[in-house]
Amino acid sequence: MRAMLHLVLAELLAAAVLWVGVGAVTGTAGYTAGLVASLVTTARDLEGTSELALYGISGTAIAFTAIAIVVTVASVSELTLALLRRRFALWILAGVTPAGLTTAALTQLAIVAVLGASTGAVLAAATAGRVGGAVLAQIPTLSQVRVHLGGPGTVIVASTVVVLTACAGFRPALRAGRNVGVDPRQDPPGPPQGMGASRWIASGLTAAALASVVASVPGSVDPGTPLLLIAPLAAALLATGAPVFVARWVRHWTHLVSRNPRPTWLIARAQARELLARSSGPIGPILVTVALTGGLWAASAATHSVPGNGQAGALGLLVVLAAPLIVTLVGSAATVVMLDRGRKSTSTVAHSLGATRLQLIGTSVFEIAIIVTTSAALGTVCVGITMIAAAWTLGSDAVLAAAPGSISAIGCATVVCFAIQSVAVLPAAVLTAATARKEHHTPGRRHQEAPRGTS
């Protein structure tokens, strides 16, 4: 047992680059969930209109943040364990049993999740008064409220994030224990990612919840509340069911876009398809970002375009969107950093076959564009469902009034996600290309390779 624990910790440090994504996302999730939970904790100490107002704000923020955390943490955890297949195969060759490997993978995941979530929750408890107070100070009825999280709330937030991370990584950890026969000298894609029983159950429950919310919109006294929930639930449904369709969809639409593609596009297309067949993790954070931004704007603008419903408050939108968007954007950047190792291997091979530095960089940009475009298209579907439900209840005029802002929100969210991923990957792509070029032209290497060519 002691030897296994030592191996788990040693491997955790050796693969720290891959685990940093889980640490960053769980830390961010703990922090944002702590800030939102502090609003609920504070509301319990209030009375009257202040209590109702704070519960109203915190309730919507909790719904959005919870969905963002579930999708993002699950996506990053799943991607991490998928990228560790090669290292897990080495464990099996070293004599570790499949059950022991599954336990070790979950232990590593739990260690990183505990460290990240605890750090984030403690930081939230320390800063909730200032951050929450600064936000509520802009609302007249809540300007004197002192926001706090407290010790029990901190423990609950950290524990919730850890349990969620462990649940998300359980099935990938089981797959890691079945790596018998995998060649450890390669990074195998493995069988295409499927839908396990737990994922089918989650998809069914999410679909039922979405259908219930959509059906409740026409008869609702306040249609704005159910309309706000449609896009997040639709995003959760698509993210959960992504393994069924996303890799094939990428293959079809990338083929239609370019019938006579350049080599850089072909390589990027193949890399994106192989990655998404292995794990749909890169899709989730961007999908939720686009769906939340466009969906919240569409629901709010459509509702408040009808006379008698008041005006949409920019501060209210900011309070609801801030926490979930922080989680999804961090998750989006984390997936790029985690995929850097595989991108380096591919770039080195491509350069040895004659690819130029510009082509290597172009391949990385095209791969990001394919993933972001696919995610944004799915997010747009979620916004479209919200618009259809709004037209059903409020009429076409409300939808026409909300359409320009929703389209702008979708575009801005997509551009931000693409920019974040490009900033994260381009320096690494340039460095990889330069390193591959240097190694390829090293005199000693040419001298060593010459005898093989002449023998």
Secondary structure as GFF3:
##gff-version 3
##sequence-region A 1 455
A	DSSP	alpha_helix	2	14	.	.	.	ID=ss1
A	DSSP	alpha_helix	16	43	.	.	.	ID=ss2
A	DSSP	alpha_helix	48	83	.	.	.	ID=ss3
A	DSSP	alpha_helix	85	93	.	.	.	ID=ss4
A	DSSP	alpha_helix	98	136	.	.	.	ID=ss5
A	DSSP	three_ten_helix	140	142	.	.	.	ID=ss6
A	DSSP	alpha_helix	151	176	.	.	.	ID=ss7
A	DSSP	alpha_helix	197	216	.	.	.	ID=ss8
A	DSSP	alpha_helix	224	257	.	.	.	ID=ss9
A	DSSP	alpha_helix	263	278	.	.	.	ID=ss10
A	DSSP	alpha_helix	283	304	.	.	.	ID=ss11
A	DSSP	alpha_helix	314	338	.	.	.	ID=ss12
A	DSSP	alpha_helix	340	352	.	.	.	ID=ss13
A	DSSP	alpha_helix	357	394	.	.	.	ID=ss14
A	DSSP	alpha_helix	396	440	.	.	.	ID=ss15
A	DSSP	alpha_helix	443	454	.	.	.	ID=ss16
###
